[in-house]
Amino acid sequence: MAGAAAERQETGLVNKINNAVRTNQKNPITLIAGKTKLTGVVKAEKYSGRQTSGSEPYTDVVIHVKSGKGTKPVNLSMKGESAPSLAGGGLRGLELAVPGIAKRYMKSVFKHLTEKENLNPGDKVPDVYGRISPTRKEKIVVGNVAMGGPIDYMYIGPMSVTGRYDKQKNELTVSGSLTESKSYAKSHDLYFRLRARREDQRFDPDAKDSDGTPKVYGASPSRGDKSGRIVVTDKTPANAIVVRFS
């Protein structure tokens, strides 16, 4: 359902923008999302590329705006309103942003689980968070070309996009908000979060990547997934396990 909801949100925004442009006889429009206005909008489309690692790209939707005699792309990362994950692509994607950071985080998680939580093989693994240093936040949230970015704005809003086009003002107001990715990174504490891909994945102290980095999770008996998933979030539960890493 998460994938279907994300697809609905992306398609909804693209359709709202392109329908407004057509209504204005294919002339540029102004997009209003929260406190942000984008002027000279001529087209929107879903991003079709991948990260060089093969993972899902950072960019979800590209908005084309007038620039000189041509247009320039504005890249959006689309997120829901409830505890949005701010960056994807897992360990391989994060390594493209800050080489070595995801591996250091995974080693800290493994050390904590074995030395502080005293987990045994087959135990259920709690979600583990790690605070990202201020010097790393922007690189991880914004991303780069290799990651299918960089991201100009984060669009955070309901998965069903609604909008109202004012033909007289030539403005399309949509239900989400646009926040510059650099500003978001600077103004929020950000954390890595490691969680299972499948409910039946359990702790496996012997599971490692080819370079020896701990995977923490063993394979899912039902689906075969062989590792957990690392995402970036701006919130932690009150009782969260938070590890230190450099």
ABEGO torsion letter per residue (X at the ends): XAAAAAAAAAAAAAAAAAAAAAAAGGBBBBBBBEABBBBGBABBBBBABBBAAGBBBABABBBBBBBEABBBBBBBBBBBABGBBABBGEAAAAAAABBGAAAAAAAAAAAAAAAAAGBBBGBBBBBBBBBBBAAAAAAAAAEBAAAGOBBABBBBBBABBBBBBBAAAGBBBBABBBBBAAAAAAABBBBBBBBBABAABBBBAABBBAAGBBAGBBBBAAAGBABBBBBBBABBBAABBBBBBX
